[in-house]
Amino acid sequence: MAESTWDSAPDDMACALAWTTQNAARFGGDPQRVVIAGQSAGGNLAINLGYGAASGQAQSGCGGQVPVPAAVVVYVPVVDPQDAYNYGVPMPGL
């Protein structure tokens, strides 16, 4: 059976944000305009990474500081996983 890796997602996202910001100019992007986004559980990860980076508390195993994204865009984020587990995620208009 494969080992669970769910707990590595926040570090993976921090690494991806750092790498993208460091390399954006190489690919014609603006490192000052990097945006992170996510839906549902990915929205939770994006919100937590954005807050962590802004407060200087985001951790990355890739080395270096985790940059603050220009924006965080989320769709139906699971902000409170325990509540979502207990009661589901309401979808207005559906």
C-alpha positions as CSV (number, residue, x, y, z in Angstrom):
1,M,0.0,0.0,0.0
2,A,1.3,3.5,-0.9
3,E,2.1,5.8,2.0
4,S,-0.1,8.9,2.4
5,T,1.5,12.2,1.4
6,W,-1.4,14.6,2.1
7,D,0.7,16.4,4.7
8,S,3.3,17.4,2.2
9,A,0.9,19.5,0.1
10,P,1.5,22.8,2.0
11,D,5.3,22.5,1.6
12,D,4.9,21.5,-2.0
13,M,2.8,24.6,-2.7
14,A,5.3,26.8,-0.9
15,C,8.1,25.3,-3.0
16,A,6.1,25.9,-6.2
17,L,5.3,29.5,-5.3
18,A,9.0,30.2,-4.5
19,W,10.2,28.5,-7.7
20,T,7.6,30.2,-9.9
21,T,8.4,33.6,-8.4
22,Q,12.1,33.1,-8.9
23,N,11.7,31.9,-12.5
24,A,8.8,34.0,-13.8
25,A,11.0,36.5,-15.6
26,R,12.7,33.6,-17.5
27,F,9.4,32.7,-19.0
28,G,8.2,36.3,-19.7
29,G,6.2,36.6,-16.5
30,D,6.3,39.3,-13.8
31,P,7.5,38.0,-10.5
32,Q,5.6,40.8,-8.7
33,R,2.3,39.5,-10.2
34,V,2.3,35.8,-9.2
35,V,-1.2,34.7,-8.1
36,I,-2.1,31.5,-6.3
37,A,-5.5,29.9,-6.7
38,G,-7.4,26.8,-5.6
39,Q,-10.8,25.2,-5.3
40,S,-12.3,23.4,-2.3
41,A,-9.4,21.8,-0.4
42,G,-7.0,23.5,-2.8
43,G,-8.6,26.8,-1.8
44,N,-7.8,26.0,1.8
45,L,-4.2,25.4,0.9
46,A,-4.0,28.6,-1.1
47,I,-5.5,30.7,1.7
48,N,-3.2,29.2,4.3
49,L,-0.1,29.7,2.0
50,G,-1.1,33.3,1.3
51,Y,-1.6,34.1,5.0
52,G,1.6,32.2,6.0
53,A,3.7,34.0,3.4
54,A,2.3,37.4,4.3
55,S,3.0,36.8,8.0
56,G,6.5,35.4,7.3
57,Q,5.5,32.0,8.8
58,A,5.2,29.9,5.6
59,Q,7.7,27.1,5.6
60,S,9.4,25.6,2.5
61,G,11.7,22.7,2.3
62,C,13.1,24.1,-1.0
63,G,15.1,26.7,0.8
64,G,14.8,30.5,0.7
65,Q,12.0,32.7,1.8
66,V,8.4,32.0,0.6
67,P,7.3,35.1,-1.3
68,V,4.0,36.9,-0.7
69,P,1.7,36.3,-3.7
70,A,0.1,39.3,-5.5
71,A,-3.3,37.7,-4.9
72,V,-5.1,34.6,-3.7
73,V,-8.1,33.5,-5.7
74,V,-10.3,30.7,-4.3
75,Y,-13.6,29.1,-5.2
76,V,-15.7,27.4,-2.5
77,P,-12.6,27.0,-0.2
78,V,-12.8,24.6,2.7
79,V,-11.7,27.1,5.3
80,D,-12.8,25.0,8.2
81,P,-12.1,21.3,7.4
82,Q,-13.8,19.9,10.5
83,D,-17.0,21.8,9.8
84,A,-17.0,20.7,6.2
85,Y,-16.5,17.1,7.3
86,N,-19.4,17.4,9.8
87,Y,-21.9,19.4,7.7
88,G,-20.7,19.4,4.1
89,V,-19.9,22.5,2.0
90,P,-22.9,24.5,1.1
91,M,-23.1,25.5,-2.6
92,P,-25.3,28.6,-2.9
93,G,-27.6,28.5,-5.9
94,L,-27.3,24.8,-6.4
